[in-house]
Amino acid sequence: GGGGGGGGGGGNLDDLLGAPSQPAATQKSQNLGGLDDLLGGGSPPPPAHGAQQGSLMDDMLGLGSAPAATVAGSNQSLDDLLSGPSKPQASASVPADMHKAGGSGAQGLDVVFKCVSNGSGIVYEDPIINVQAQLAVQGNVAKILLRYTNKSFSEISAFKTAVQQIPAMLFQVQDAATSIAPNATITQQVQMQAKTYFSEPPKLALSFSAQGSPRQVTTWLPVHVCKFQQPVTCNKDQYFAVWGKITGAPNESVNVFKSPRPIVRTDVENVVKTINYSALQGVDPNPNNVCGAAKINLGAGDVYCVIRLEIDSAQQAYKLTVKTNNAQVTEGTKAILMSILSS
């Protein structure tokens, strides 16, 4: 029965070959109360005024001269953390402590992408603080509930947070408490409206004092462009018509990479579904491969997306092809799929 519901969206794949369809009016006018129900929160926080956000940022940037005891290292201010490399790569912009702190395994974007895929999870952890996030998306609005837990036996004080301001996004950030008692948790709500397409999540920077030392850490909010798209069910002809229409960089991306474990096709299909792609049956001539389709509209016309994962079980390897008619969506889709399937 589920295929029938996607059929209407499937027909619109033809629009890529002709005139784009108009986005559904209901997409914009849905009541956001559903997000509150999902997260158990109250009403959305009031919009953060530019001046308030600026002064908060100024306060945080004034902490740039923190001593070497800071988690991020003495040569990194919050300014560095929030305006670092334009493409966040775990090896380049995440402190080494993030990779192994707290015995929680790999940290950085891999963990954040898993949180995106699952809808909730850890986005940062070290021996002192644990940061968990829960995500709900409706239309072009994402609401994130952040939980900061003090794992230590002494108070965390002078606690401040800052969200990287990205032109593609409009943020409303609720003020967080300035201290966290031992073994206690505080919450903070962040609401984000996606105004256009983006390829990487916004950074989240924290500064606080713990055990007598000022500390600064950075991670990312678990917001990804794929969470704003809808799966599309289509037939073989529609799929390959779109496939043939999109060729070459930057809208086409092809990558070969290894899996750390034996590849189970149904697991791959489930991963594809968690990032809002359909897992299409009977499209690829090779039944071992996984194909998916989706569409997204963030106000600049429909973007159609097709993916193909060719599976080499003997070599435990994938060949991933991503084709969309927006370079940022292509880059974002490639990054999250490679991260989840290779970690």
C-alpha positions as CSV (number, residue, x, y, z in Angstrom):
1,G,0.0,0.0,0.0
2,G,2.9,2.3,0.7
3,G,4.0,2.5,-2.9
4,G,0.7,4.0,-3.9
5,G,1.3,7.0,-1.7
6,G,4.6,7.7,-3.3
7,G,3.3,7.4,-6.8
8,G,2.2,11.0,-7.0
9,G,5.7,12.2,-6.1
10,G,7.1,9.7,-8.6
11,G,5.2,11.3,-11.4
12,N,6.8,14.6,-10.6
13,L,10.2,13.2,-11.4
14,D,9.3,13.9,-15.0
15,D,9.4,17.6,-14.1
16,L,13.2,17.5,-14.1
17,L,12.9,16.8,-17.8
18,G,10.3,19.5,-18.3
19,A,8.9,22.3,-16.2
20,P,9.4,22.1,-12.4
21,S,6.3,21.8,-10.3
22,Q,5.3,24.3,-7.7
23,P,6.1,23.3,-4.1
24,A,3.0,22.2,-2.1
25,A,1.4,25.1,-0.4
26,T,0.7,23.0,2.7
27,Q,4.5,22.5,3.2
28,K,4.8,26.1,4.4
29,S,1.6,26.5,6.3
30,Q,1.7,23.5,8.6
31,N,1.4,24.2,12.3
32,L,4.7,23.8,14.1
33,G,2.9,22.4,17.1
34,G,3.7,18.9,15.8
35,L,7.4,19.6,16.4
36,D,6.7,20.5,20.0
37,D,4.8,17.3,20.4
38,L,7.7,15.3,19.0
39,L,10.3,16.9,21.3
40,G,8.0,17.4,24.3
41,G,9.0,21.1,24.3
42,G,6.8,24.2,24.8
43,S,6.3,27.0,22.4
44,P,9.3,28.0,20.1
45,P,11.8,30.4,21.7
46,P,11.4,34.0,20.6
47,P,13.7,35.0,17.7
48,A,17.2,35.9,18.9
49,H,17.8,39.6,18.0
50,G,20.9,40.3,16.1
51,A,22.3,42.5,18.8
52,Q,21.8,39.8,21.5
53,Q,23.4,37.1,19.4
54,G,26.2,39.5,18.5
55,S,26.9,40.3,22.2
56,L,26.9,36.7,23.1
57,M,29.3,36.0,20.4
58,D,31.5,38.9,21.4
59,D,31.5,37.6,25.0
60,M,32.6,34.2,23.8
61,L,35.2,35.5,21.4
62,G,36.7,37.4,24.3
63,L,37.6,34.1,25.8
64,G,40.0,33.4,23.0
65,S,43.0,33.9,25.3
66,A,42.2,30.9,27.3
67,P,45.2,28.9,28.7
68,A,46.5,25.7,27.2
69,A,44.2,23.7,29.4
70,T,41.3,24.3,27.0
71,V,40.1,21.2,25.2
72,A,40.5,22.8,21.8
73,G,44.1,23.9,22.5
74,S,45.5,27.3,23.4
75,N,45.7,28.6,19.9
76,Q,42.0,28.3,19.1
77,S,39.4,30.8,20.1
78,L,35.7,30.3,19.7
79,D,36.1,32.5,16.6
80,D,38.4,29.9,15.2
81,L,36.0,27.1,16.1
82,L,33.1,28.8,14.4
83,S,34.8,30.2,11.3
84,G,37.2,27.4,10.6
85,P,37.5,25.4,7.4
86,S,34.5,25.8,5.1
87,K,34.4,22.1,4.7
88,P,34.4,20.5,8.2
89,Q,36.6,17.5,8.2
90,A,37.1,15.6,11.4
91,S,40.9,15.4,10.9
92,A,41.2,19.2,10.2
93,S,38.8,21.0,12.6
94,V,38.0,18.7,15.5
95,P,40.3,18.6,18.5
96,A,42.0,15.3,18.9
97,D,40.3,14.9,22.2
98,M,37.0,14.6,20.4
99,H,38.0,11.4,18.7
100,K,38.7,9.4,21.9
101,A,37.4,11.3,24.8
102,G,35.2,9.5,27.3
103,G,35.8,6.1,25.8
104,S,32.8,6.7,23.5
105,G,34.5,5.8,20.2
106,A,35.0,8.0,17.2
107,Q,33.8,11.6,17.6
108,G,33.3,14.4,15.1
109,L,31.2,14.4,12.0
110,D,30.8,10.6,12.0
111,V,28.9,10.8,15.3
112,V,26.9,13.8,14.3
113,F,25.9,12.1,11.0
114,K,24.7,9.1,13.0
115,C,22.6,11.4,15.1
116,V,21.1,12.9,11.9
117,S,20.3,9.4,10.6
118,N,18.8,8.2,13.9
119,G,17.1,11.4,14.8
120,S,18.8,11.5,18.2
121,G,22.1,10.7,19.8
122,I,25.4,12.0,21.1
123,V,27.0,14.9,19.2
124,Y,29.9,15.4,21.7
125,E,31.4,13.7,24.7
126,D,34.5,14.0,26.8
127,P,35.3,13.0,30.5
128,I,33.5,16.2,31.7
129,I,30.5,16.9,29.5
130,N,28.1,14.9,27.3
131,V,26.0,16.6,24.7
132,Q,23.0,14.8,23.2
133,A,20.6,16.1,20.6
134,Q,17.1,15.2,19.4
135,L,15.9,16.4,16.0
136,A,12.5,16.9,14.5
137,V,11.8,18.4,11.1
138,Q,8.6,19.7,9.6
139,G,8.6,21.5,6.2
140,N,11.7,23.6,6.1
141,V,12.0,24.0,9.9
142,A,14.2,21.9,12.1
143,K,13.9,21.9,15.9
144,I,16.8,20.6,18.0
145,L,16.6,19.8,21.7
146,L,20.1,19.8,23.2
147,R,20.9,18.1,26.5
148,Y,24.1,19.0,28.3
149,T,25.1,16.7,31.1
150,N,27.9,17.4,33.6
151,K,29.6,14.0,34.0
152,S,32.0,15.3,36.7
153,F,31.8,15.7,40.5
154,S,32.3,19.5,40.4
155,E,30.1,22.3,39.0
156,I,30.4,23.5,35.4
157,S,30.3,27.3,35.5
158,A,30.4,30.3,33.0
159,F,28.6,28.0,30.5
160,K,27.9,29.6,27.1
161,T,27.0,28.3,23.7
162,A,27.2,29.8,20.2
163,V,25.8,28.5,16.9
164,Q,27.6,29.3,13.7
165,Q,25.6,31.7,11.6
166,I,25.2,30.4,8.1
167,P,23.5,32.4,5.3
168,A,21.4,29.4,4.3
169,M,19.9,29.2,7.8
170,L,17.8,31.4,10.1
171,F,18.3,30.5,13.8
172,Q,16.3,31.0,17.0
173,V,18.5,30.0,19.9
174,Q,17.1,29.7,23.4
175,D,19.3,30.9,26.2
176,A,20.9,28.1,28.2
177,A,21.6,28.1,31.9
178,T,25.0,29.4,32.8
179,S,25.9,26.5,35.2
180,I,25.5,22.8,35.4
181,A,25.6,21.0,38.8
182,P,27.5,17.7,39.2
183,N,25.7,14.8,37.4
184,A,22.9,17.2,36.3
185,T,21.6,18.0,32.9
186,I,20.4,21.3,31.3
187,T,18.5,21.7,28.1
188,Q,18.5,24.2,25.2
189,Q,16.2,24.5,22.2
190,V,17.4,25.6,18.8
191,Q,15.0,26.2,16.0
192,M,16.4,26.5,12.4
193,Q,14.7,27.5,9.2
194,A,16.4,26.3,6.0
195,K,16.2,29.2,3.6
196,T,18.2,27.5,0.8
197,Y,20.5,24.5,0.2
198,F,23.6,23.8,2.3
199,S,26.2,21.0,2.2
200,E,27.4,20.8,5.8
201,P,26.0,21.1,9.3
202,P,26.4,24.3,11.3
203,K,29.0,24.3,14.1
204,L,28.1,24.5,17.8
205,A,30.7,25.9,20.1
206,L,30.7,25.7,23.9
207,S,32.8,27.5,26.5
208,F,32.8,26.8,30.2
209,S,34.9,26.5,33.3
210,A,35.4,23.1,34.9
211,Q,37.7,21.9,37.6
212,G,39.3,25.3,37.7
213,S,40.1,25.6,34.0
214,P,38.4,27.3,31.1
215,R,37.5,25.0,28.3
216,Q,36.3,25.4,24.7
217,V,34.9,22.6,22.5
218,T,33.3,22.5,19.2
219,T,31.0,20.1,17.4
220,W,28.1,20.3,14.9
221,L,24.4,20.6,15.2
222,P,22.8,17.4,13.7
223,V,21.1,19.3,10.9
224,H,21.5,17.9,7.3
225,V,20.0,19.0,4.0
226,C,18.6,15.4,3.5
227,K,16.3,15.8,6.4
228,F,14.3,18.4,4.4
229,Q,13.7,16.1,1.4
230,Q,11.0,13.6,0.7
231,P,11.5,10.1,-0.7
232,V,10.2,9.6,-4.2
233,T,8.9,6.3,-5.6
234,C,9.5,5.9,-9.4
235,N,9.9,3.3,-12.0
236,K,13.0,2.3,-14.0
237,D,12.3,4.6,-16.9
238,Q,11.8,7.7,-14.7
239,Y,14.9,6.9,-12.6
240,F,17.2,6.5,-15.5
241,A,15.7,9.5,-17.3
242,V,16.9,11.7,-14.4
243,W,20.1,9.7,-14.1
244,G,20.9,10.5,-17.7
245,K,20.1,14.1,-17.4
246,I,22.6,14.9,-14.6
247,T,26.3,14.3,-15.6
248,G,29.6,15.6,-14.4
249,A,30.8,17.5,-11.4
250,P,29.7,19.3,-9.3
251,N,26.2,17.8,-9.5
252,E,27.4,14.2,-10.0
253,S,29.7,12.6,-7.5
254,V,31.3,9.1,-7.8
255,N,33.2,7.6,-4.9
256,V,34.6,4.1,-4.1
257,F,35.2,3.2,-0.5
258,K,35.4,0.2,1.8
259,S,33.0,-1.1,4.5
260,P,34.4,-2.0,7.9
261,R,32.1,-5.0,8.1
262,P,30.4,-7.5,5.7
263,I,27.8,-5.7,3.7
264,V,24.1,-6.6,4.2
265,R,21.9,-5.2,1.5
266,T,18.9,-4.7,3.7
267,D,21.0,-2.7,6.2
268,V,22.1,-0.5,3.3
269,E,18.5,0.1,2.3
270,N,17.7,1.1,5.8
271,V,20.5,3.7,5.9
272,V,19.2,5.1,2.6
273,K,15.7,5.4,4.1
274,T,16.9,7.2,7.2
275,I,18.2,10.0,5.1
276,N,14.9,10.3,3.3
277,Y,15.6,8.4,0.1
278,S,13.3,5.7,-1.2
279,A,14.9,2.3,-1.6
280,L,13.7,1.4,-5.1
281,Q,13.0,-2.2,-6.2
282,G,13.5,-3.5,-9.7
283,V,15.3,-0.4,-11.0
284,D,18.9,-1.6,-11.1
285,P,19.7,-4.4,-13.5
286,N,21.9,-5.9,-10.7
287,P,19.7,-6.9,-7.8
288,N,22.6,-6.6,-5.3
289,N,22.8,-2.8,-5.9
290,V,20.7,-0.2,-4.0
291,C,19.1,2.7,-5.8
292,G,17.1,5.6,-4.3
293,A,15.4,8.8,-5.3
294,A,14.2,11.9,-3.5
295,K,13.2,15.5,-4.1
296,I,13.6,18.6,-2.1
297,N,12.4,22.2,-2.4
298,L,13.8,24.9,-0.2
299,G,12.3,27.8,-2.1
300,A,14.6,27.7,-5.2
301,G,12.7,25.2,-7.2
302,D,12.5,21.4,-7.0
303,V,15.8,19.6,-6.7
304,Y,15.7,15.9,-7.8
305,C,18.1,13.4,-6.3
306,V,19.1,9.9,-7.4
307,I,21.6,7.7,-5.7
308,R,23.1,4.3,-6.6
309,L,25.2,2.1,-4.3
310,E,27.0,-0.7,-6.2
311,I,27.9,-3.4,-3.7
312,D,31.0,-5.6,-4.0
313,S,30.4,-8.1,-1.2
314,A,33.7,-10.0,-1.9
315,Q,35.8,-6.8,-1.5
316,Q,33.5,-5.3,1.2
317,A,33.4,-2.2,-0.9
318,Y,30.9,0.3,-2.3
319,K,30.8,2.5,-5.4
320,L,28.5,5.4,-4.6
321,T,27.1,7.6,-7.3
322,V,25.1,10.7,-6.3
323,K,23.3,12.8,-8.9
324,T,21.2,15.9,-8.0
325,N,20.6,19.1,-9.8
326,N,22.1,21.1,-6.9
327,A,25.9,20.8,-6.1
328,Q,25.4,21.4,-2.3
329,V,22.8,18.7,-2.1
330,T,25.1,16.3,-4.0
331,E,28.0,17.1,-1.6
332,G,25.9,16.7,1.5
333,T,24.4,13.4,0.4
334,K,27.8,12.0,-0.5
335,A,29.3,13.1,2.8
336,I,26.6,11.5,5.0
337,L,26.3,8.3,3.1
338,M,30.1,7.7,3.0
339,S,30.4,8.5,6.7
340,I,27.6,6.2,7.9
341,L,28.5,3.3,5.6
342,S,32.3,3.4,6.3
343,S,32.2,3.9,10.1
